[in-house]
Amino acid sequence: MSGYKKTRTVILKKVLLMNQTVKELVVKPPNISEETMREIAKFFMKTSIPRILAARQKEQER
């Protein structure tokens, strides 16, 4: 078996194991209040949006 096929086989086995683990895992979304969601949105608007706009403007100047 070539190195590529051997590596590919190992990777595929790991992915299959990960998929089995993920299927058994049940993730419940957190219960977040409307007020908390508004605060998160306000924080995002205050911090991330200006950075995103500045980066976009910088790219357009190029």
N, C-alpha and C positions, 0 to 999 in steps of 0.2 A: 504494500500500500504506500502510495507516495505521501510526502509530508503534507501536501495540501489536503488530500482526502482524509488523512488521519486527523489533522487539525479540525477539519470541517465536521467530522464524525464526533469528536469530543465536544465541539461547540454545540452541535445539534442535541447531544445528550444532555448538556447543561441546560439548554433552553427548554427541553422537555421536562426536566426536573423542576425548573423555575415555574413553568406553566402549571404543573401539578400542585406546587405549593401555593400559587396564586389562586387557583380554583378553590382551595380549602380555606383561604383567608377571606373573611367577610369584613368589609370596611363600611362603617356607618358614618355618614357625614355629620359634622358637628352641628349642634343646635345653636345657631347664632341668632340673636335678637335683631329686629329691624334697626334699633338704635346703634347696635354694634356695627352692623353693615353700613350704616350711614357714616359712622366715624371712620371706618376703613376706607370708604370711598373718598371722604374728605381728605384723609391723609395721603391717599394715592394721588389725588388731584393736586395737592400741595407739593408733593415731593417728586413724583415720577413724571408727570406730564411736562413740567418745565424742562427736565433733562431730555426727554424724548424730543420735544420741539427744538431744543438747542442743538441736539445731534443731527436732526433732520435739516435744520437751517445751515449747519456747518457743511453737510454733504452737498447741499444745493449751491453753496458758494464755490465749491471746487470746480 
